Amino acid sequence: MEIKGKIEWLPPTPTEFPKESGNFNIGIKIQGEFYNLHRPIDKLKKMLDMLKVGFEVKLKVEGNRIEDLEVTSDKIAAPESNAPGENSPGANSDIVNISGKNFMTYKGLLKLAHAKDEDFSMELTESWVSEDMKMAWCKVRLTAGKRIFDGFGSSTPENTKVMTASHPVEMCHTRAKGRALRDYLNIGEAMAEELAK
């Protein structure tokens, strides 16, 4: 199948997948969908150096795997409003730009996971909250068929934004679920909510 569109998201580096296999991958988001490109790590690094968000590309895909990629235009139009702190209607809240880099949000990860043609479930398996309610951590397990992905999340005054510092339980839960979702979706880049600033 042939897919044409603009690159909406790229990871900063290739991800080894499955872990410790020697196989590497990058995920490319086009028209709201993620497609995976499997190549040796040196080729993927060269491709990431050449590709940029906003480039128009043509892909030949098999399922969600990219068989061939061609850049059809390297002209980048002015991006839609998506700056930090802008919550205007129509802004893309699945990806946010922080310090010049794009990061997927928890909302975006959850949307991608539900878009996959596969049932999955998540459950809280371990948790801890400090007596003063300022710190918390938890472990979440995502199960998809026979595959299991564990995500750990923590929240402390040092690693949490000012607005969410008073909600450590909710933040560590979101981070743990996000990390499990990232492994499930083969996304190596940190989720926006994992960042302290």
C-alpha positions as CSV (number, residue, x, y, z in Angstrom):
1,M,0.0,0.0,0.0
2,E,1.2,3.5,-0.7
3,I,0.9,6.3,1.8
4,K,1.6,10.0,1.1
5,G,1.7,12.8,3.6
6,K,3.8,15.1,5.9
7,I,6.0,13.7,8.6
8,E,4.2,14.7,11.9
9,W,6.7,13.1,14.4
10,L,10.1,11.5,14.4
11,P,12.1,10.0,17.3
12,P,15.5,11.6,18.1
13,T,17.3,8.2,17.9
14,P,16.6,4.6,16.7
15,T,15.2,2.2,19.3
16,E,16.5,-1.4,19.7
17,F,13.4,-3.6,19.2
18,P,12.9,-6.2,20.6
19,K,15.3,-5.1,23.3
20,E,18.8,-6.7,23.1
21,S,18.0,-8.2,19.7
22,G,20.4,-6.1,17.6
23,N,17.4,-5.0,15.5
24,F,16.6,-1.3,15.3
25,N,13.6,0.7,14.4
26,I,12.2,4.2,14.1
27,G,8.6,5.2,14.2
28,I,7.3,7.8,11.8
29,K,3.9,9.5,12.2
30,I,2.1,10.4,9.0
31,Q,-1.6,11.3,8.8
32,G,-2.1,10.5,12.5
33,E,-0.7,7.0,12.1
34,F,2.6,5.5,13.1
35,Y,4.6,3.4,10.7
36,N,7.8,1.5,11.6
37,L,11.0,1.5,9.7
38,H,13.4,-1.4,10.4
39,R,17.0,-1.1,9.2
40,P,20.6,-1.5,10.6
41,I,21.3,1.3,13.1
42,D,23.8,3.1,11.0
43,K,21.3,3.5,8.1
44,L,18.5,4.6,10.5
45,K,20.8,7.3,12.0
46,K,21.6,8.6,8.5
47,M,17.9,8.7,7.7
48,L,17.1,10.6,10.9
49,D,19.8,13.1,10.0
50,M,18.1,13.7,6.6
51,L,14.4,13.6,7.6
52,K,12.6,16.4,9.4
53,V,9.1,16.9,10.8
54,G,7.1,18.7,8.0
55,F,8.8,16.9,5.0
56,E,6.4,15.4,2.6
57,V,7.1,11.7,2.0
58,K,5.7,8.7,0.0
59,L,5.8,5.4,1.8
60,K,5.3,1.8,0.6
61,V,4.0,-0.1,3.6
62,E,3.0,-3.6,4.5
63,G,0.7,-3.3,7.5
64,N,2.5,-0.7,9.6
65,R,6.0,-1.6,8.4
66,I,7.7,0.7,5.9
67,E,9.2,-1.1,3.0
68,D,10.3,2.0,1.0
69,L,10.5,5.7,1.9
70,E,10.9,8.6,-0.6
71,V,11.0,12.3,0.3
72,T,8.8,14.1,-2.2
73,S,9.3,17.6,-0.7
74,D,11.7,19.0,1.9
75,K,9.8,22.4,2.0
76,I,8.5,22.9,5.6
77,A,5.4,25.0,6.0
78,A,4.9,27.1,9.1
79,P,3.7,24.7,11.8
80,E,0.3,24.9,13.3
81,S,0.0,26.5,16.7
82,N,1.4,23.9,19.1
83,A,3.6,25.9,21.4
84,P,3.8,25.1,25.1
85,G,1.0,26.6,27.0
86,E,-1.2,27.2,24.0
87,N,-4.5,25.3,24.4
88,S,-6.5,27.0,21.6
89,P,-9.2,24.8,20.0
90,G,-7.7,22.8,17.2
91,A,-4.2,22.7,18.6
92,N,-2.6,19.3,18.4
93,S,-2.5,18.2,22.0
94,D,-1.1,14.7,21.1
95,I,2.3,16.1,20.4
96,V,3.8,19.1,22.2
97,N,7.0,21.1,21.5
98,I,9.3,21.5,24.5
99,S,12.5,23.4,24.1
100,G,12.5,22.8,20.3
101,K,11.8,19.1,20.5
102,N,8.5,17.2,19.9
103,F,7.2,14.9,22.6
104,M,4.1,12.6,22.5
105,T,1.6,13.2,25.3
106,Y,-0.1,10.5,27.3
107,K,-3.3,11.3,25.4
108,G,-1.6,10.7,22.1
109,L,0.0,7.4,23.3
110,L,-3.4,6.2,24.6
111,K,-5.0,7.1,21.3
112,L,-2.4,5.2,19.3
113,A,-2.8,2.1,21.5
114,H,-6.6,2.1,21.0
115,A,-6.1,2.5,17.3
116,K,-4.2,-0.7,17.1
117,D,-6.2,-3.7,16.1
118,E,-5.5,-5.5,19.3
119,D,-7.1,-5.8,22.7
120,F,-4.9,-4.7,25.6
121,S,-5.4,-4.0,29.3
122,M,-3.6,-2.1,32.0
123,E,-3.6,-2.7,35.8
124,L,-1.8,-1.2,38.8
125,T,0.3,-3.9,40.3
126,E,2.4,-2.0,43.0
127,S,2.3,1.4,44.5
128,W,3.6,3.6,47.4
129,V,2.8,7.1,48.7
130,S,4.8,9.0,51.3
131,E,3.1,9.9,54.5
132,D,3.3,13.7,53.7
133,M,1.7,12.9,50.2
134,K,4.6,14.6,48.4
135,M,6.1,11.6,46.7
136,A,4.7,8.5,45.1
137,W,5.6,5.7,42.8
138,C,3.8,2.8,41.1
139,K,4.1,0.0,38.7
140,V,1.6,-0.7,35.9
141,R,1.3,-3.8,33.8
142,L,0.0,-3.7,30.2
143,T,-1.1,-7.0,28.8
144,A,-1.6,-7.5,25.0
145,G,-2.3,-11.1,24.2
146,K,0.7,-13.1,25.6
147,R,2.9,-10.0,25.7
148,I,3.5,-8.1,28.9
149,F,4.9,-4.6,29.3
150,D,5.7,-3.1,32.8
151,G,5.9,0.6,33.3
152,F,7.3,2.3,36.5
153,G,6.4,5.9,37.4
154,S,7.5,8.2,40.2
155,S,6.5,11.7,41.3
156,T,8.6,13.9,43.6
157,P,8.8,17.7,44.1
158,E,12.0,17.6,42.1
159,N,10.8,15.8,39.0
160,T,7.3,17.3,38.7
161,K,5.9,20.5,37.3
162,V,4.6,23.1,39.7
163,M,1.0,22.6,38.5
164,T,1.1,18.8,39.2
165,A,3.4,18.7,42.3
166,S,0.4,18.6,44.5
167,H,-1.0,15.5,42.7
168,P,1.9,12.9,43.1
169,V,-0.4,9.8,42.9
170,E,-2.0,10.9,39.7
171,M,1.3,11.9,38.1
172,C,3.2,8.7,38.9
173,H,0.2,6.7,37.6
174,T,0.1,8.6,34.3
175,R,3.9,8.2,34.0
176,A,3.8,4.5,34.7
177,K,1.0,3.9,32.2
178,G,2.8,6.1,29.6
179,R,6.0,4.1,29.9
180,A,4.1,0.8,29.5
181,L,2.4,2.2,26.5
182,R,5.6,3.4,25.0
183,D,7.1,-0.1,25.2
184,Y,3.9,-1.5,23.7
185,L,4.0,0.9,20.8
186,N,7.7,0.8,20.3
187,I,8.3,4.5,21.0
188,G,11.6,5.2,22.6
189,E,11.3,8.9,23.1
190,A,10.1,10.1,26.5
191,M,6.5,11.1,27.0
192,A,5.8,14.8,27.6
193,E,4.5,14.1,31.1
194,E,7.7,12.4,32.1
195,L,9.7,15.6,31.8
196,A,10.2,17.7,34.9
197,K,9.9,21.0,33.0
